[in-house]
Amino acid sequence: MTTANLMIGLLCVTSLGALAVVYLRARFCYSCWVARKLQRMVDARIAKVDSVQNGWPVILEVSDNAGMMRLTSKVHDVQRRWIIVTQPSAYRDTRPIIGSPLVVTASGPSAAFRFYATLFDCKTENGKDLWYLKRPSWVERVQRREFYRINVNLPTVISPIVPSNVSSATYAGMMIDISAGGFRAQLAHNLEIGAQIRVRMPEQALRGTSFEARVLECNPVNDEDEHAYEAHCEFLYVDEELRNRLVGFCFDLERERMRARLC
C-alpha cells in the first residue's frame, strides 16, 4: 500500500512538473512572439534620417510666449551634422532663440517623417535665410492620411475671426490645395500671420460646413492678378469625424481624377 501511494505521488509530481514545463514554454514562446511583433512595429516606424529629401515641405512646431506655433518651411539640405531648412516667413523680421527645441514634420510624395531637433544657428546664404537644425539619430514615420494633399481649384469664402477689428470683412478666394491638416488659398487681400479665420466652401461633400483655421503664411504672388496673395493655413478644432470627412473628400477627388484619366 505504501509503495502504491508512493508511485501515485511520484506520478502526480511528474505530471504537474510536465504541465509546468509546458506552461512555462508556452509563456516563453508567447513572450518571444510579442517581442518580435513589437520590434516589427518599431522598425516600421523608425527610419534613417536620409529618408528626408531636399525640397520636401516641412511643418515646424515652435514654442513661444503665445504657445505652440506651427510654421511652414522647406528642406534646403540634409548634411552629415545638420538638417537645413528655409526660415519661415513668420520670422522674417525677428530672430529666433538659438537652442530652441522644435518638432519637425517633413512630408514627401509617399511618406511623412517626424523628428525632434534643436535650432543651432541661423545664416543667410546666397540670399536665403536658413535655419540649421541639429541632425537627429533617426526619424519617425508618421500616419500620412493627414498630410495627403491634393491640388484643387475651389472657390472659397474667408472671414477673419481674430483680430476682431476686421471680423466683419469677408474675402472671396480660390483654394488651390487641401489636406486634412490645412489648405492653401489665393485671395486679393493680405492676411496677418497668426490670424484666425473662418472658411466656407461650396463643394457638395463639404457644403454647410465652416472650418476655423489659422494663417501660417501669407505672401504676395502676383500684383497684376486679382488673387495677389497666397495664404497657407492650418485647420483648427477639427474632431475625428470632420477630419475623416476631409480625408474622404481628398481621396474621392483623387479617385475621380484617376477614373477620368483612364476613360
C-alpha positions as CSV (number, residue, x, y, z in Angstrom):
1,M,0.0,0.0,0.0
2,T,2.8,2.3,0.8
3,T,4.6,1.5,-2.4
4,A,1.4,2.2,-4.4
5,N,0.9,5.5,-2.7
6,L,4.5,6.4,-3.4
7,M,4.1,5.6,-7.1
8,I,0.9,7.6,-7.3
9,G,2.6,10.5,-5.6
10,L,5.6,10.4,-8.0
11,L,3.2,10.2,-11.0
12,C,1.3,13.3,-9.8
13,V,4.5,15.2,-9.2
14,T,5.8,14.2,-12.6
15,S,2.6,15.2,-14.3
16,L,2.5,18.5,-12.5
17,G,6.1,19.1,-13.4
18,A,5.4,18.3,-17.1
19,L,2.4,20.6,-17.1
20,A,4.6,23.4,-15.5
21,V,7.2,22.9,-18.2
22,V,4.6,23.1,-20.9
23,Y,3.1,26.2,-19.3
24,L,6.4,27.9,-19.0
25,R,7.4,27.0,-22.5
26,A,4.1,28.4,-23.8
27,R,4.6,31.6,-21.9
28,F,8.2,31.9,-23.2
29,C,7.1,31.4,-26.8
30,Y,4.3,33.9,-26.4
31,S,6.7,36.5,-24.9
32,C,9.0,36.0,-27.9
33,W,6.2,36.4,-30.3
34,V,5.1,39.6,-28.6
35,A,8.7,40.9,-28.6
36,R,9.1,40.1,-32.3
37,K,5.8,41.8,-33.1
38,L,6.7,44.9,-31.1
39,Q,10.1,45.0,-32.8
40,R,8.5,44.9,-36.2
41,M,6.1,47.7,-35.3
42,V,9.1,49.8,-34.0
43,D,11.1,49.0,-37.1
44,A,8.2,50.0,-39.4
45,R,8.1,53.5,-37.7
46,I,11.8,54.2,-37.3
47,A,13.6,55.3,-40.4
48,K,17.0,56.7,-41.3
49,V,17.5,60.4,-41.5
50,D,18.4,60.1,-45.1
51,S,14.8,59.3,-45.8
52,V,14.2,63.0,-45.6
53,Q,14.9,64.6,-49.0
54,N,15.8,68.2,-50.2
55,G,12.8,70.3,-51.2
56,W,10.2,68.5,-49.1
57,P,7.7,70.8,-47.4
58,V,8.1,71.0,-43.6
59,I,6.0,71.9,-40.6
60,L,7.9,73.3,-37.7
61,E,6.3,73.4,-34.3
62,V,8.0,76.1,-32.3
63,S,7.1,77.1,-28.7
64,D,6.9,80.8,-27.9
65,N,5.2,83.0,-25.3
66,A,1.8,82.6,-27.0
67,G,2.1,78.8,-27.0
68,M,3.0,76.3,-29.8
69,M,3.2,77.8,-33.3
70,R,3.1,75.7,-36.5
71,L,5.2,77.2,-39.2
72,T,5.8,76.2,-42.8
73,S,9.2,75.7,-44.3
74,K,11.1,73.5,-46.8
75,V,14.1,71.2,-46.5
76,H,17.1,73.1,-48.0
77,D,19.8,70.4,-47.5
78,V,20.4,67.3,-45.4
79,Q,24.0,67.1,-44.3
80,R,26.1,64.9,-42.0
81,R,25.6,67.1,-39.0
82,W,22.7,69.3,-39.9
83,I,19.3,69.4,-41.5
84,I,19.0,72.9,-43.0
85,V,15.5,74.4,-43.6
86,T,14.4,77.7,-45.0
87,Q,13.4,80.3,-42.5
88,P,9.6,80.6,-42.0
89,S,8.2,83.9,-43.1
90,A,6.8,84.5,-39.6
91,Y,10.4,85.1,-38.5
92,R,11.2,87.5,-41.4
93,D,11.6,90.5,-39.1
94,T,12.6,88.8,-35.9
95,R,15.4,86.4,-34.9
96,P,14.5,83.1,-33.2
97,I,16.2,82.0,-30.0
98,I,19.2,79.8,-30.7
99,G,18.8,76.5,-28.8
100,S,15.0,76.4,-29.1
101,P,13.6,72.9,-29.4
102,L,11.4,72.1,-32.4
103,V,9.2,69.4,-33.6
104,V,9.7,68.9,-37.3
105,T,7.4,67.0,-39.7
106,A,8.7,66.6,-43.3
107,S,6.2,65.3,-45.9
108,G,7.3,63.6,-49.1
109,P,5.4,62.1,-52.0
110,S,4.9,58.7,-50.3
111,A,5.7,59.2,-46.7
112,A,5.9,61.7,-43.8
113,F,8.5,61.7,-41.1
114,R,8.7,63.5,-37.7
115,F,11.7,64.2,-35.6
116,Y,12.8,66.4,-32.7
117,A,15.6,68.9,-33.2
118,T,17.4,71.9,-31.7
119,L,17.9,75.2,-33.6
120,F,21.7,75.5,-33.7
121,D,22.2,78.5,-36.0
122,C,20.6,81.0,-38.4
123,K,22.5,82.0,-41.6
124,T,22.0,83.8,-44.8
125,E,23.5,82.0,-47.8
126,N,23.0,83.2,-51.5
127,G,20.2,85.5,-50.4
128,K,18.3,82.7,-48.5
129,D,17.7,82.8,-44.7
130,L,18.3,79.4,-43.4
131,W,17.9,77.6,-40.1
132,Y,20.5,74.9,-39.1
133,L,18.9,72.1,-37.1
134,K,21.0,69.6,-35.3
135,R,20.6,66.3,-37.2
136,P,18.8,63.6,-35.2
137,S,19.9,59.9,-35.0
138,W,16.6,58.7,-36.5
139,V,13.2,59.9,-37.7
140,E,9.8,58.5,-37.1
141,R,7.4,57.5,-39.9
142,V,4.0,59.0,-39.1
143,Q,0.5,58.4,-40.4
144,R,0.2,60.1,-43.8
145,R,-3.6,60.5,-44.1
146,E,-3.5,63.9,-42.5
147,F,-0.7,65.0,-44.8
148,Y,-2.2,63.7,-48.1
149,R,-2.5,66.9,-50.1
150,I,-4.4,67.3,-53.3
151,N,-4.4,70.2,-55.8
152,V,-7.8,71.7,-56.3
153,N,-9.5,74.8,-57.8
154,L,-12.3,75.6,-55.4
155,P,-13.9,78.9,-54.7
156,T,-13.9,79.7,-51.1
157,V,-15.1,82.5,-48.7
158,I,-12.8,83.6,-45.9
159,S,-13.9,85.6,-42.9
160,P,-11.4,86.8,-40.3
161,I,-12.2,86.0,-36.7
162,V,-9.1,87.3,-34.9
163,P,-8.1,90.1,-34.8
164,S,-11.7,91.2,-34.0
165,N,-11.4,94.7,-35.6
166,V,-11.7,93.1,-39.1
167,S,-14.2,90.3,-38.2
168,S,-16.9,91.9,-40.3
169,A,-14.8,91.6,-43.5
170,T,-15.4,88.7,-46.0
171,Y,-13.0,87.8,-48.7
172,A,-13.6,85.7,-51.8
173,G,-10.6,83.5,-52.7
174,M,-9.6,80.3,-54.6
175,M,-8.4,77.3,-52.7
176,I,-5.5,75.7,-54.7
177,D,-4.8,72.7,-52.5
178,I,-6.2,71.0,-49.4
179,S,-5.4,68.2,-46.9
180,A,-7.0,67.1,-43.6
181,G,-4.5,69.3,-41.9
182,G,-4.9,72.6,-43.8
183,F,-5.0,74.3,-47.2
184,R,-3.5,77.0,-49.4
185,A,-5.7,79.7,-51.0
186,Q,-5.1,82.7,-53.2
187,L,-7.0,85.9,-52.5
188,A,-6.9,89.6,-53.1
189,H,-6.2,90.7,-49.5
190,N,-3.2,90.1,-47.2
191,L,-3.9,88.1,-44.1
192,E,-1.9,88.6,-40.9
193,I,0.2,85.7,-39.9
194,G,-1.3,84.0,-36.8
195,A,-4.8,85.4,-37.6
196,Q,-7.8,83.0,-37.1
197,I,-10.2,82.8,-39.9
198,R,-13.4,81.0,-40.9
199,V,-13.5,79.2,-44.2
200,R,-16.6,78.1,-46.2
201,M,-16.6,76.0,-49.5
202,P,-19.4,75.4,-51.9
203,E,-18.2,71.8,-52.6
204,Q,-21.2,69.4,-52.2
205,A,-19.3,67.0,-49.9
206,L,-18.4,69.8,-47.5
207,R,-21.3,72.1,-48.1
208,G,-22.9,73.5,-44.9
209,T,-19.6,73.1,-43.0
210,S,-17.4,76.0,-41.9
211,F,-13.9,75.5,-40.8
212,E,-11.8,77.6,-38.4
213,A,-8.2,77.9,-39.4
214,R,-5.0,79.8,-38.5
215,V,-2.8,81.6,-41.1
216,L,0.7,80.2,-41.1
217,E,2.0,82.2,-44.1
218,C,0.6,84.8,-46.5
219,N,2.9,86.0,-49.3
220,P,2.4,88.2,-52.4
221,V,2.4,86.1,-55.6
222,N,1.2,88.3,-58.4
223,D,0.5,92.0,-58.2
224,E,-1.3,92.0,-61.5
225,D,-3.7,89.2,-60.8
226,E,-7.0,89.6,-58.8
227,H,-5.6,87.0,-56.3
228,A,-2.4,88.8,-55.3
229,Y,-1.7,86.9,-52.1
230,E,-1.3,83.2,-51.3
231,A,-2.1,82.1,-47.8
232,H,-1.1,78.8,-46.2
233,C,-3.4,77.9,-43.3
234,E,-4.0,75.0,-40.8
235,F,-7.4,73.8,-39.7
236,L,-8.3,74.3,-36.0
237,Y,-10.7,72.4,-33.7
238,V,-11.2,69.5,-36.2
239,D,-12.6,66.5,-34.5
240,E,-12.2,62.9,-35.8
241,E,-15.5,62.9,-37.7
242,L,-14.7,66.1,-39.5
243,R,-11.1,65.0,-40.2
244,N,-12.4,61.8,-41.7
245,R,-14.7,63.8,-44.0
246,L,-11.8,65.9,-45.1
247,V,-9.6,62.8,-45.8
248,G,-12.5,61.2,-47.6
249,F,-13.1,64.3,-49.7
250,C,-9.4,64.4,-50.8
251,F,-9.3,60.7,-51.7
252,D,-12.7,60.9,-53.5
253,L,-11.3,63.8,-55.7
254,E,-8.2,61.8,-56.4
255,R,-10.2,58.7,-57.4
256,E,-12.4,60.8,-59.7
257,R,-9.3,62.2,-61.4
258,M,-7.8,58.7,-61.8
259,R,-11.1,57.4,-63.4
260,A,-11.1,60.4,-65.7
261,R,-7.6,59.7,-66.9
262,L,-8.4,56.0,-67.6
263,C,-11.5,56.9,-69.7
